[in-house]
């Protein structure tokens, strides 16, 4: 049995990092090989949710490998067939926009672009405050783009943040299994 290689790309929705890292550990414990990738911001900014160096150390310890943190290091992912699926969790509105419009200027967007050369699935676990605003068009575009799949999502605080959507990170393992079979987990909207 071949071990499934998951490119696990992390963007800067810092408030979801604890949920993200919990799912990373679950995937590793389930037998997936996890290849960590971080955006420039996710890998370098200290926030009230943790110091970047501590988060990076934890990820490297969990995955037992270095984090891909540069565009140069992300580029070989596709040509070297390093991944079977690419998971972007959390996927910010900024990254959604870049993916929807083919902008490749971060390690995460390069990792996705390079991975797609294999015509294999990309799973997005969104976390963005403007999903029902400016980012809605990008979600719509990617929902209708081949090889893209979504972890089901919902409004996280409709009264205080009416445009905000966050994926149910606990559904990452099931959504990942289905995306590997080229199927979208349903329902997408929770």
C-alpha positions as CSV (number, residue, x, y, z in Angstrom):
1,X,0.0,0.0,0.0
2,X,1.4,3.4,-1.0
3,X,1.5,6.1,1.6
4,X,-0.5,9.2,0.5
5,X,1.6,12.3,0.4
6,X,-0.2,15.4,1.6
7,X,1.2,18.9,0.8
8,X,-0.1,20.8,3.9
9,X,0.0,24.5,3.0
10,X,-0.6,27.0,5.8
11,X,-1.6,30.6,5.3
12,X,-2.0,33.5,7.8
13,X,-5.3,33.0,9.4
14,X,-3.5,32.8,12.8
15,X,-6.7,32.4,14.9
16,X,-7.2,29.0,13.3
17,X,-3.7,27.6,13.8
18,X,-4.6,25.5,16.8
19,X,-7.4,23.8,14.8
20,X,-5.0,23.5,11.8
21,X,-2.2,21.8,13.7
22,X,-4.7,19.5,15.4
23,X,-5.8,18.2,12.0
24,X,-2.2,18.0,10.8
25,X,-1.5,15.6,13.7
26,X,-4.6,13.6,13.0
27,X,-3.5,13.1,9.4
28,X,0.0,12.0,10.5
29,X,-1.5,9.6,13.0
30,X,-3.7,8.2,10.3
31,X,-0.7,7.3,8.2
32,X,-0.4,10.2,5.7
33,X,3.0,11.6,4.9
34,X,2.6,15.4,5.5
35,X,4.8,17.8,3.7
36,X,4.5,21.2,5.4
37,X,4.4,24.4,3.4
38,X,3.9,27.9,4.9
39,X,3.2,31.3,3.3
40,X,5.7,34.1,4.1
41,X,3.4,35.6,6.7
42,X,2.3,32.3,8.3
43,X,6.0,31.3,8.8
44,X,7.3,34.6,10.1
45,X,4.8,36.7,12.0
46,X,4.4,36.6,15.8
47,X,0.8,37.1,16.9
48,X,-1.2,36.7,20.1
49,X,-1.8,33.2,18.9
50,X,1.8,32.2,19.1
51,X,5.4,33.0,18.1
52,X,6.3,32.0,14.5
53,X,9.4,30.2,15.6
54,X,7.5,28.1,18.1
55,X,4.8,27.2,15.6
56,X,7.4,26.3,12.9
57,X,9.3,24.1,15.4
58,X,6.1,22.3,16.4
59,X,5.2,21.7,12.7
60,X,8.7,20.4,11.9
61,X,8.7,18.1,14.9
62,X,5.3,16.7,14.0
63,X,6.1,16.2,10.3
64,X,9.7,15.2,10.9
65,X,10.9,17.4,8.0
66,X,11.7,21.0,7.2
67,X,8.9,23.4,6.2
68,X,8.9,24.6,2.6
69,X,9.0,28.4,3.0
70,X,10.2,29.7,-0.3
71,X,8.9,29.9,-3.8
72,X,12.1,28.2,-5.0
73,X,11.6,25.3,-2.7
74,X,7.9,24.9,-3.6
75,X,8.4,24.9,-7.4
76,X,9.7,21.2,-7.6
77,X,6.6,19.8,-5.9
78,X,4.8,19.0,-9.2
79,X,7.8,18.0,-11.4
80,X,9.1,15.7,-8.7
81,X,5.6,14.3,-7.9
82,X,6.1,15.1,-4.2
83,X,2.3,15.2,-3.4
84,X,-0.8,13.2,-4.1
85,X,-3.1,16.0,-2.8
86,X,-2.5,19.6,-1.7
87,X,-4.4,20.9,1.4
88,X,-4.5,24.6,2.0
89,X,-5.5,25.1,5.7
90,X,-6.2,27.7,6.6
91,X,-6.8,29.2,3.2
92,X,-7.2,33.0,3.6
93,X,-9.2,35.3,1.3
94,X,-5.9,36.7,0.0
95,X,-4.8,33.2,-1.1
96,X,-8.2,32.4,-2.5
97,X,-8.0,35.5,-4.7
98,X,-4.5,34.5,-5.9
99,X,-5.5,30.9,-6.7
100,X,-8.7,32.0,-8.5
101,X,-6.7,34.5,-10.6
102,X,-3.5,32.4,-11.2
103,X,-1.2,34.7,-9.1
104,X,1.9,32.8,-8.0
105,X,3.9,35.0,-5.5
106,X,4.1,33.0,-2.3
107,X,5.3,29.5,-1.3
108,X,1.7,28.4,-0.9
109,X,0.5,29.6,-4.3
110,X,3.6,28.1,-6.0
111,X,3.0,24.8,-4.2
112,X,-0.6,24.7,-5.5
113,X,0.4,25.7,-9.0
114,X,3.2,23.2,-9.2
115,X,1.0,20.4,-7.7
116,X,-1.7,21.1,-10.3
117,X,0.8,20.2,-13.0
118,X,0.0,16.6,-12.0
119,X,-3.8,17.3,-12.3
120,X,-4.3,16.1,-8.8
121,X,-6.7,17.5,-6.2
122,X,-6.4,20.7,-4.1
123,X,-8.5,20.9,-1.0
124,X,-9.2,24.3,0.5
125,X,-10.1,24.9,4.1
126,X,-11.1,28.5,4.1
127,X,-10.9,31.0,6.9
128,X,-11.6,34.6,5.8
129,X,-13.5,37.6,7.1
130,X,-14.6,38.7,3.7
131,X,-15.9,35.4,2.2
132,X,-19.4,36.8,1.8
133,X,-18.0,40.1,0.5
134,X,-15.1,40.6,-1.9
135,X,-13.9,37.0,-1.7
136,X,-17.3,35.5,-2.6
137,X,-16.5,35.7,-6.3
138,X,-13.2,33.8,-5.8
139,X,-14.9,31.0,-3.9
140,X,-17.5,30.7,-6.7
141,X,-14.8,30.6,-9.3
142,X,-12.8,27.9,-7.5
143,X,-16.0,25.9,-6.8
144,X,-16.3,25.6,-10.5
145,X,-12.7,24.9,-11.3
146,X,-11.5,21.4,-11.9
147,X,-9.3,19.8,-9.3
148,X,-10.4,22.2,-6.5
149,X,-12.4,20.9,-3.5
150,X,-13.6,22.6,-0.3
151,X,-13.8,21.5,3.3
152,X,-17.4,22.4,4.3
153,X,-17.7,25.9,5.8
154,X,-20.1,28.2,7.7
155,X,-20.5,31.6,9.0
156,X,-18.5,31.7,12.3
157,X,-20.0,34.9,13.8
158,X,-23.0,36.2,11.7
159,X,-23.7,39.1,14.0
160,X,-20.3,40.5,14.6
161,X,-18.6,39.4,11.4
162,X,-21.5,38.9,8.8
163,X,-19.1,38.3,5.9
164,X,-16.8,35.8,7.6
165,X,-16.7,32.1,6.8
166,X,-14.6,29.4,8.4
167,X,-14.3,25.7,7.4
168,X,-15.1,23.0,9.8
169,X,-11.5,21.8,10.3
170,X,-12.7,18.5,11.9
171,X,-14.0,17.5,8.4
172,X,-10.5,17.8,6.8
173,X,-9.8,14.0,7.0
174,X,-13.1,13.0,5.4
175,X,-13.0,15.8,2.8
176,X,-9.4,14.8,2.0
177,X,-10.4,11.2,1.4
178,X,-13.2,12.2,-0.9
179,X,-11.1,14.7,-2.8
180,X,-8.5,12.0,-3.4
181,X,-11.4,10.2,-5.2
182,X,-12.2,13.4,-7.0
183,X,-15.5,14.0,-5.1
184,X,-16.7,17.1,-3.2
185,X,-17.8,16.3,0.3
186,X,-21.4,17.4,0.8
187,X,-22.9,19.6,2.0
188,X,-20.4,22.3,1.3
189,X,-22.4,24.9,3.3
190,X,-23.1,23.9,6.9
